[in-house]
Amino acid sequence: MVFRLKKLHKLILTSFLGPFVLTFLIVVFVLLMQFLWRYIDDLVGKGLDFPVISELLMYTSASLVPMALPLAVLLASIMTFGNLGEHNELLAFKSAGISLMKIMRPLVILIMLITIGAFMFNNNVLPYTNLKMRSLLYDIQKQNPELQIKPGIFDNTIEGYSIRVESKDPKTNLLKGIQIYDHSDHLGNIIVTLADSGYIRMTGDERHLIFTLFHGYTYSELQKKTRLKRTKTYPSRIDKFEVQEMLIELVDFGLQRTDENLFKSSYQMMNLSQLTHVTDSLIGEIESNQKELNVTLNRASYYKAKNFLYKAPENDSVKERVNLVPINLDSAFYTLPREEQARILNQAIGVARNATNYLNNSYVNQDSKVRRLRKYQIEKQRKYTLSLACLLFFFIGAPLGAIIRKGGLGMPVVISVLFFIIYYIISLTGEKFSRESVLSPFWGMWISSFILLPLASFLTYKASKDSVIMNIETYLIFFRKLFRIKDAKEN
């Protein structure tokens, strides 16, 4: 019996690992294409080298692993048990007295190991890959694009030059009506080149731009000091050419790398210990600011307003003879002269206005800190939820595959995508509620898991009892019987 179980476990593991690796690579590829489609405008026309593009794709693919793993587990588990059910292998195992839970046991252990590995990846590797990817993407986004001159518009992309063309042939790239204003010496537009037509091309090292110009003139304005050294004369020179080549150096066109330390304070670049430290610091700041707000309002508003109406006598003997009796403030106010009433009202309005401004400023400051705190708390919970989602999706996919008994990439893909979309929508909704402080970060990030956990338990129970709830033929038979009974009653 033990030997048969070992062979069974080996069969189950080999049946699962193949679809798992395949679906994982497919999911990473699909998510990577989504990333490229999202940032296509920032990547096209930058003259990026292949090593830079490869580095970006590598770090981006690594950052997509936490999202791809749960979907790959769900899809692979449905395919594995769907194939076993479709070929009646599950039926043979159960006929031999092996329950579904014993069949799933090796995969449960494997998924637990994958869950632990996913958590370690999210905590240790993911912050590093996010840092590399975000910093590189930022450098690419701020890089100057390759020169793409639009007809009829002055282009100031090249530092020290202003270029304008009348038209451009889309087939031959021939430019017509070229105007080049050279102010690279910071002396104004003292050199102007006009050409009937020409071409622009970049050197192989992408450090210089070569203009090949035809039939034009170059106007140069020469500054010459006189003997008095106070005034200047401006003689000019005109050079006519049939063919002329201009070499312009491209400044800051190469990829400039930013210091990565500037991005380390982001919540996506931190592990659990760093996130805990930052959240504790922010909570301390928020509580301290709240206490300071209460003290300042009491001191600047309540006690200040109290001193407007009454000043305690300094002589102790006088204090003893003072009889304090309750008075009606409204009645006392109207007994005062109009000038005194106006003074008190103006003072009260000023105090209220100052208190309102202080409250508004404090609210903006506190709200920004609370929103920042929520981001770190959400990221902290995300490291747990994305890891445990692998285990949750396995207990949805495995029994679901055993129930529907369909393998391949047809029905399993549809069902997997449907469940993942439901999970993702609930997660996004909970995360949004957490950012707005409607829900706590714990409940906002775990609500999707708590909603799908009863479904996973229900499917596992039904699969272990050989339920046919997902078998379409069962419902067809039910409706056929129902219509037969209805026809018999009518007859």
DRENPA-973544 format. One record per residue (C-alpha): residue number from 1; x, y, z; residue in one letter. Coordinates in Angstrom, 2 decimals. Layout:
BEGIN
   num        xx        yy        zz   residuo
   NUM         X         Y         Z         a
...
***
This chain:
BEGIN
   num        xx        yy        zz   residuo
     1      0.00      0.00      0.00         m
     2      2.82      2.41      0.90         v
     3      4.55      1.60     -2.40         f
     4      1.35      2.32     -4.33         r
     5      0.94      5.64     -2.51         l
     6      4.51      6.63     -3.36         k
     7      3.91      5.90     -7.02         k
     8      0.61      7.77     -6.85         l
     9      2.24     10.79     -5.23         h
    10      4.98     10.78     -7.85         k
    11      2.36     10.67    -10.59         l
    12      0.41     13.55     -9.05         i
    13      3.54     15.69     -8.61         l
    14      4.77     15.14    -12.17         t
    15      1.26     15.80    -13.51         s
    16      1.15     19.11    -11.63         f
    17      4.68     20.49    -12.14         l
    18      4.49     20.56    -15.94         g
    19      1.28     22.64    -16.18         p
    20      2.42     24.78    -13.25         f
    21      5.70     25.84    -14.88         v
    22      3.98     26.36    -18.23         l
    23      1.11     28.43    -16.86         t
    24      3.47     30.43    -14.64         f
    25      5.57     31.46    -17.64         l
    26      2.44     32.27    -19.65         i
    27      1.00     34.42    -16.87         v
    28      4.29     36.29    -16.38         v
    29      4.46     36.89    -20.13         f
    30      0.88     38.22    -20.25         v
    31      1.48     40.54    -17.29         l
    32      4.75     41.69    -18.85         l
    33      2.94     42.55    -22.08         m
    34      0.42     44.52    -20.05         q
    35      3.29     46.43    -18.45         f
    36      4.86     47.20    -21.83         l
    37      1.52     48.34    -23.22         w
    38      1.09     50.64    -20.24         r
    39      4.53     52.27    -20.59         y
    40      4.92     51.99    -24.35         i
    41      4.93     55.78    -24.76         d
    42      7.82     56.11    -22.29         d
    43      9.94     53.45    -23.98         l
    44      9.50     54.15    -27.69         v
    45     11.89     56.56    -29.38         g
    46     14.45     56.72    -26.56         k
    47     17.30     54.94    -28.41         g
    48     17.66     52.40    -25.60         l
    49     20.37     49.78    -25.83         d
    50     19.53     46.08    -25.66         f
    51     21.22     45.63    -22.24         p
    52     19.05     48.42    -20.78         v
    53     15.85     46.92    -22.20         i
    54     16.86     43.44    -21.01         s
    55     17.57     44.76    -17.52         e
    56     14.19     46.48    -17.36         l
    57     12.33     43.39    -18.56         l
    58     14.21     41.16    -16.11         m
    59     13.43     43.29    -13.06         y
    60      9.84     43.83    -14.23         t
    61      9.31     40.08    -14.67         s
    62     10.65     39.47    -11.17         a
    63      8.29     42.10     -9.73         s
    64      5.34     40.31    -11.38         l
    65      6.06     36.96     -9.69         v
    66      3.86     37.58     -6.59         p
    67      0.87     38.27     -8.85         m
    68      1.59     35.41    -11.25         a
    69      2.10     32.65     -8.68         l
    70     -1.51     32.44     -7.33         p
    71     -3.01     32.46    -10.82         l
    72     -0.53     29.80    -12.00         a
    73     -1.37     27.60     -8.99         v
    74     -5.10     27.97     -9.65         l
    75     -4.82     27.19    -13.35         l
    76     -2.37     24.30    -12.90         a
    77     -4.44     22.66    -10.16         s
    78     -7.63     22.82    -12.26         i
    79     -5.78     21.40    -15.29         m
    80     -4.14     18.61    -13.28         t
    81     -7.24     17.30    -11.54         f
    82     -9.37     18.01    -14.59         g
    83     -7.10     15.78    -16.68         n
    84     -7.16     13.07    -14.01         l
    85    -10.95     13.21    -13.85         g
    86    -11.37     13.32    -17.63         e
    87     -9.29     10.15    -18.08         h
    88    -11.09      8.40    -15.16         n
    89     -7.85      8.18    -13.17         e
    90     -9.46      9.79    -10.14         l
    91    -12.24      7.21    -10.35         l
    92     -9.66      4.40    -10.40         a
    93     -7.85      5.84     -7.37         f
    94    -11.09      6.15     -5.41         k
    95    -12.08      2.59     -6.41         s
    96     -8.82      1.43     -4.85         a
    97     -9.86      3.03     -1.56         g
    98     -7.74      6.20     -1.88         i
    99     -9.64      9.34     -0.91         s
   100     -9.29     12.69     -2.62         l
   101     -7.47     14.19      0.35         m
   102     -4.80     11.47      0.14         k
   103     -4.45     12.18     -3.57         i
   104     -4.04     15.90     -2.85         m
   105     -1.61     15.39      0.06         r
   106      1.70     15.70     -1.87         p
   107      0.43     18.78     -3.71         l
   108     -0.70     20.33     -0.43         v
   109      2.84     19.97      0.90         i
   110      4.25     21.36     -2.34         l
   111      1.88     24.35     -2.31         i
   112      2.81     25.05      1.32         m
   113      6.47     25.16      0.29         l
   114      5.55     27.45     -2.61         i
   115      3.62     29.68     -0.19         t
   116      6.61     29.93      2.16         i
   117      8.91     30.61     -0.80         g
   118      6.51     33.27     -2.11         a
   119      6.51     35.01      1.28         f
   120     10.33     34.98      1.46         m
   121     10.45     36.30     -2.12         f
   122      7.96     39.09     -1.31         n
   123      9.88     40.07      1.81         n
   124     13.48     39.84      0.60         n
   125     13.70     39.81     -3.20         v
   126     10.68     41.88     -4.26         l
   127     11.80     45.15     -2.57         p
   128     15.16     44.89     -4.37         y
   129     13.60     44.19     -7.78         t
   130     11.05     46.99     -7.28         n
   131     13.86     49.39     -6.44         l
   132     15.85     48.43     -9.53         k
   133     12.82     48.46    -11.82         m
   134     11.35     51.74    -10.56         r
   135     14.65     53.62    -10.63         s
   136     15.47     52.36    -14.14         l
   137     11.98     53.18    -15.40         l
   138     12.27     56.66    -13.90         y
   139     15.59     57.22    -15.69         d
   140     14.09     56.04    -18.97         i
   141     11.04     58.27    -18.58         q
   142     13.11     61.41    -18.01         k
   143     15.61     60.62    -20.76         q
   144     15.58     62.94    -23.75         n
   145     14.07     61.16    -26.76         p
   146     15.75     60.87    -30.10         e
   147     15.37     63.95    -32.23         l
   148     12.02     63.85    -34.01         q
   149     11.47     67.20    -35.66         i
   150      7.89     68.03    -36.52         k
   151      7.31     70.21    -39.61         p
   152      6.39     73.83    -39.00         g
   153      7.47     73.83    -35.33         i
   154     10.74     75.03    -33.77         f
   155     12.42     72.11    -32.01         d
   156     14.62     72.94    -29.00         n
   157     15.42     69.35    -28.00         t
   158     19.14     69.78    -28.71         i
   159     20.67     72.13    -26.19         e
   160     22.04     75.28    -27.83         g
   161     20.14     74.85    -31.11         y
   162     16.71     75.73    -32.42         s
   163     15.67     73.83    -35.58         i
   164     12.70     74.23    -37.86         r
   165     11.72     72.48    -41.10         v
   166      8.92     73.27    -43.52         e
   167      8.05     69.70    -44.54         s
   168      9.27     66.11    -44.35         k
   169      8.93     63.29    -46.85         d
   170      7.67     60.24    -44.91         p
   171      9.17     57.80    -47.44         k
   172     12.67     59.23    -47.95         t
   173     12.92     61.30    -44.71         n
   174     14.06     64.25    -46.82         l
   175     13.62     67.54    -44.97         l
   176     12.78     70.73    -46.87         k
   177     13.06     74.36    -45.80         g
   178     15.59     73.78    -43.02         i
   179     16.44     76.56    -40.53         q
   180     19.12     76.04    -37.87         i
   181     19.75     78.72    -35.23         y
   182     23.00     78.19    -33.35         d
   183     23.17     79.81    -29.89         h
   184     25.46     77.22    -28.28         s
   185     27.97     79.96    -27.30         d
   186     25.25     81.73    -25.31         h
   187     25.73     84.91    -27.32         l
   188     22.37     84.86    -29.03         g
   189     21.45     83.58    -32.47         n
   190     24.68     84.77    -34.11         i
   191     24.88     81.84    -36.54         i
   192     21.90     80.98    -38.74         v
   193     21.93     78.27    -41.42         t
   194     19.25     78.08    -44.09         l
   195     19.09     75.16    -46.51         a
   196     16.75     74.15    -49.27         d
   197     16.73     70.48    -48.16         s
   198     18.74     67.90    -46.25         g
   199     18.90     64.78    -44.11         y
   200     19.46     64.13    -40.41         i
   201     21.10     61.00    -39.05         r
   202     22.64     59.95    -35.77         m
   203     26.10     58.44    -35.36         t
   204     26.50     54.85    -34.25         g
   205     27.48     55.82    -30.69         d
   206     24.40     58.13    -30.50         e
   207     26.57     61.00    -29.27         r
   208     26.47     63.22    -32.37         h
   209     23.92     64.30    -34.94         l
   210     24.95     64.77    -38.58         i
   211     23.08     67.25    -40.77         f
   212     23.64     66.84    -44.51         t
   213     22.38     70.11    -46.07         l
   214     21.88     71.03    -49.75         f
   215     21.76     74.45    -51.43         h
   216     21.85     76.97    -48.63         g
   217     23.53     79.82    -46.81         y
   218     25.16     80.32    -43.41         t
   219     24.93     83.77    -41.86         y
   220     27.54     84.50    -39.17         s
   221     27.56     87.59    -37.02         e
   222     31.05     88.51    -35.79         l
   223     31.58     90.58    -32.68         q
   224     34.62     92.84    -32.83         k
   225     35.77     95.29    -30.18         k
   226     36.94     98.77    -31.19         t
   227     39.98    100.58    -29.85         r
   228     37.95    102.25    -27.13         l
   229     36.99     98.75    -25.88         k
   230     33.58    100.07    -24.97         r
   231     31.56     99.67    -28.11         t
   232     31.35     96.75    -30.48         k
   233     30.79     96.43    -34.17         t
   234     28.92     93.53    -35.68         y
   235     30.29     92.62    -39.10         p
   236     28.58     89.66    -40.79         s
   237     29.66     86.91    -43.13         r
   238     27.60     84.89    -45.59         i
   239     28.79     81.46    -46.72         d
   240     27.05     79.86    -49.65         k
   241     27.19     76.07    -50.06         f
   242     25.86     73.39    -52.31         e
   243     26.48     70.51    -49.88         v
   244     27.45     70.95    -46.26         q
   245     27.66     68.60    -43.26         e
   246     27.18     69.83    -39.71         m
   247     28.21     67.76    -36.69         l
   248     26.29     68.58    -33.51         i
   249     27.14     66.99    -30.17         e
   250     24.19     65.53    -28.28         l
   251     24.32     66.47    -24.60         v
   252     22.42     64.37    -22.00         d
   253     21.02     62.03    -24.65         f
   254     22.55     58.94    -23.03         g
   255     20.77     57.19    -20.19         l
   256     21.66     58.95    -16.93         q
   257     21.28     56.73    -13.87         r
   258     19.77     58.26    -10.74         t
   259     20.95     57.44     -7.24         d
   260     18.79     54.54     -6.06         e
   261     18.83     55.83     -2.47         n
   262     16.24     58.42     -3.54         l
   263     13.68     55.63     -4.03         f
   264     14.36     53.56     -0.90         k
   265     11.81     55.45      1.20         s
   266      8.93     54.17     -0.94         s
   267      6.74     51.50      0.66         y
   268      7.26     49.14     -2.29         q
   269     11.03     49.05     -1.64         m
   270     10.84     47.86      1.98         m
   271     10.72     44.52      3.78         n
   272      8.60     43.72      6.82         l
   273     11.05     45.02      9.43         s
   274     11.46     48.32      7.57         q
   275      7.70     48.67      7.08         l
   276      7.11     48.00     10.79         t
   277      9.67     50.63     11.77         h
   278      8.16     53.26      9.47         v
   279      4.57     52.54     10.55         t
   280      5.50     52.77     14.24         d
   281      7.23     56.11     13.60         s
   282      4.24     57.49     11.68         l
   283      1.78     56.35     14.36         i
   284      3.93     58.11     16.98         g
   285      3.99     61.31     14.91         e
   286      0.22     61.23     14.37         i
   287     -0.50     60.72     18.07         e
   288      1.97     63.45     19.03         s
   289      0.41     65.88     16.56         n
   290     -3.06     65.08     17.90         q
   291     -2.00     65.84     21.46         k
   292     -0.30     69.04     20.34         e
   293     -3.48     70.06     18.50         l
   294     -5.60     69.64     21.62         n
   295     -3.15     71.57     23.81         v
   296     -2.79     74.40     21.30         t
   297     -6.55     74.78     20.81         l
   298     -7.17     74.89     24.57         n
   299     -4.39     77.37     25.16         r
   300     -4.97     79.62     22.16         a
   301     -8.77     79.53     21.99         s
   302    -10.52     78.57     25.23         y
   303     -8.23     80.21     27.80         y
   304     -7.55     83.17     25.54         k
   305    -11.27     83.77     25.10         a
   306    -11.75     83.41     28.86         k
   307     -9.19     86.16     29.53         n
   308    -11.12     88.53     27.23         f
   309    -14.09     88.48     29.62         l
   310    -12.52     88.26     33.05         y
   311     -9.12     88.94     34.60         k
   312     -8.49     87.54     38.06         a
   313     -7.52     90.16     40.64         p
   314     -3.92     89.98     41.77         e
   315     -4.56     90.97     45.40         n
   316     -5.36     87.94     47.56         d
   317     -7.43     90.01     49.97         s
   318     -9.58     91.17     47.11         v
   319     -9.93     87.59     45.83         k
   320    -11.36     86.51     49.18         e
   321    -14.07     89.20     49.03         r
   322    -15.11     88.34     45.48         v
   323    -18.43     86.50     45.33         n
   324    -18.71     84.30     42.23         l
   325    -22.31     83.98     41.06         v
   326    -23.62     82.40     37.84         p
   327    -24.62     84.92     35.20         i
   328    -26.36     84.78     31.85         n
   329    -23.73     85.62     29.25         l
   330    -26.27     86.87     26.73         d
   331    -27.84     89.24     29.25         s
   332    -24.43     90.44     30.44         a
   333    -23.31     90.98     26.85         f
   334    -26.29     93.19     25.97         y
   335    -25.73     95.34     29.08         t
   336    -22.36     96.44     27.68         l
   337    -21.99     99.56     25.51         p
   338    -22.14     99.05     21.76         r
   339    -18.44     99.84     21.35         e
   340    -17.55     97.16     23.88         e
   341    -19.91     94.68     22.20         q
   342    -18.27     95.32     18.82         a
   343    -14.82     94.88     20.33         r
   344    -15.75     91.55     21.94         i
   345    -17.41     90.29     18.74         l
   346    -14.38     91.19     16.63         n
   347    -12.07     89.47     19.10         q
   348    -14.28     86.38     19.16         a
   349    -14.44     86.26     15.35         i
   350    -10.66     86.60     15.17         g
   351    -10.17     83.77     17.66         v
   352    -12.65     81.55     15.79         a
   353    -11.01     82.34     12.43         r
   354     -7.54     81.55     13.77         n
   355     -8.79     78.33     15.31         a
   356    -10.48     77.34     12.03         t
   357     -7.32     78.00     10.00         n
   358     -5.23     76.07     12.48         y
   359     -7.66     73.16     12.38         l
   360     -7.68     73.12      8.57         n
   361     -3.89     73.15      8.39         n
   362     -3.65     70.45     11.03         s
   363     -6.23     68.34      9.20         y
   364     -4.32     68.56      5.91         v
   365     -1.09     67.63      7.67         n
   366     -2.66     64.76      9.60         q
   367     -4.55     63.49      6.55         d
   368     -1.37     63.31      4.46         s
   369      0.40     61.38      7.21         k
   370     -2.56     59.01      7.67         v
   371     -2.68     58.33      3.92         r
   372      1.04     57.66      3.91         r
   373      0.65     55.37      6.93         l
   374     -2.10     53.43      5.17         r
   375      0.18     52.76      2.19         k
   376      2.83     51.18      4.43         y
   377      0.24     49.19      6.39         q
   378     -1.38     47.94      3.18         i
   379      1.97     46.88      1.74         e
   380      2.73     45.03      4.97         k
   381     -0.49     43.02      4.74         q
   382      0.00     42.44      1.01         r
   383      3.14     40.41      1.66         k
   384      1.00     37.93      3.59         y
   385     -2.12     37.92      1.41         t
   386     -0.36     37.32     -1.92         l
   387      1.60     34.44     -0.39         s
   388     -1.39     32.71      1.21         l
   389     -3.40     33.25     -1.98         a
   390     -1.39     30.36     -3.48         c
   391     -2.75     27.97     -0.84         l
   392     -6.26     29.40     -1.12         l
   393     -6.37     29.08     -4.91         f
   394     -5.10     25.52     -4.74         f
   395     -8.04     24.48     -2.55         f
   396    -10.32     26.17     -5.06         i
   397     -8.66     24.79     -8.20         g
   398     -7.96     21.20     -7.18         a
   399    -11.52     20.27     -6.08         p
   400    -12.97     22.31     -8.94         l
   401    -10.90     20.33    -11.45         g
   402    -12.00     17.09     -9.85         a
   403    -15.64     18.17    -10.15         i
   404    -15.71     19.52    -13.71         i
   405    -13.39     16.73    -15.01         r
   406    -12.12     18.80    -17.91         k
   407     -8.42     19.27    -18.66         g
   408     -6.50     21.23    -21.25         g
   409     -6.44     25.00    -21.66         l
   410    -10.13     25.53    -22.49         g
   411    -12.53     25.37    -19.59         m
   412     -9.77     25.61    -16.90         p
   413     -8.49     28.91    -18.30         v
   414    -11.98     30.43    -18.33         v
   415    -12.76     29.33    -14.79         i
   416     -9.32     30.38    -13.48         s
   417     -9.52     33.82    -15.00         v
   418    -13.06     34.24    -13.65         l
   419    -12.05     33.38    -10.08         f
   420     -8.91     35.48    -10.28         f
   421    -10.85     38.51    -11.55         i
   422    -13.29     38.14     -8.67         i
   423    -10.41     37.91     -6.20         y
   424     -8.62     40.85     -7.80         y
   425    -11.70     43.10     -7.85         i
   426    -12.45     42.37     -4.20         i
   427     -8.80     43.02     -3.31         s
   428     -8.74     46.34     -5.16         l
   429    -11.99     47.40     -3.50         t
   430    -10.70     46.49     -0.05         g
   431     -7.41     48.27     -0.72         e
   432     -9.26     51.42     -1.82         k
   433    -11.42     51.33      1.32         f
   434     -8.25     50.95      3.41         s
   435     -6.59     53.92      1.71         r
   436     -9.68     56.02      2.48         e
   437     -9.70     54.72      6.10         s
   438    -13.15     53.18      5.60         v
   439    -11.73     49.78      6.57         l
   440     -8.63     48.95      8.55         s
   441     -5.67     47.76      6.42         p
   442     -6.04     44.26      7.87         f
   443     -9.68     43.83      6.86         w
   444     -9.24     45.68      3.59         g
   445     -6.46     43.38      2.40         m
   446     -7.83     40.13      3.85         w
   447    -11.48     40.54      2.85         i
   448    -10.96     38.81     -0.51         s
   449     -9.37     35.80      1.19         s
   450    -12.10     35.64      3.82         f
   451    -14.79     35.72      1.11         i
   452    -13.20     32.97     -1.00         l
   453    -12.24     30.76      1.96         l
   454    -15.81     29.40      2.48         p
   455    -15.99     28.72     -1.26         l
   456    -12.73     26.75     -1.10         a
   457    -14.03     24.74      1.87         s
   458    -17.34     24.08      0.12         f
   459    -15.69     22.90     -3.12         l
   460    -13.25     20.67     -1.23         t
   461    -16.11     19.08      0.70         y
   462    -18.20     18.54     -2.45         k
   463    -15.25     17.08     -4.36         a
   464    -14.46     14.64     -1.57         s
   465    -18.13     13.49     -1.70         k
   466    -18.03     13.05     -5.52         d
   467    -20.52     15.86     -6.06         s
   468    -21.75     16.66     -9.56         v
   469    -22.66     20.29     -8.93         i
   470    -20.51     21.44    -11.88         m
   471    -21.67     18.72    -14.26         n
   472    -23.89     20.29    -16.93         i
   473    -25.41     16.91    -17.83         e
   474    -26.86     16.64    -14.33         t
   475    -28.83     19.86    -14.76         y
   476    -29.93     18.84    -18.25         l
   477    -31.31     15.57    -16.89         i
   478    -33.12     17.49    -14.14         f
   479    -34.79     19.85    -16.61         f
   480    -35.73     16.95    -18.92         r
   481    -37.46     15.17    -16.05         k
   482    -39.15     18.42    -15.06         l
   483    -40.55     18.99    -18.55         f
   484    -41.69     15.34    -18.80         r
   485    -43.65     15.68    -15.55         i
   486    -45.18     18.91    -16.80         k
   487    -46.22     17.33    -20.09         d
   488    -47.70     14.33    -18.30         a
   489    -49.82     16.58    -16.10         k
   490    -51.11     18.53    -19.09         e
   491    -52.08     15.34    -20.90         n
***
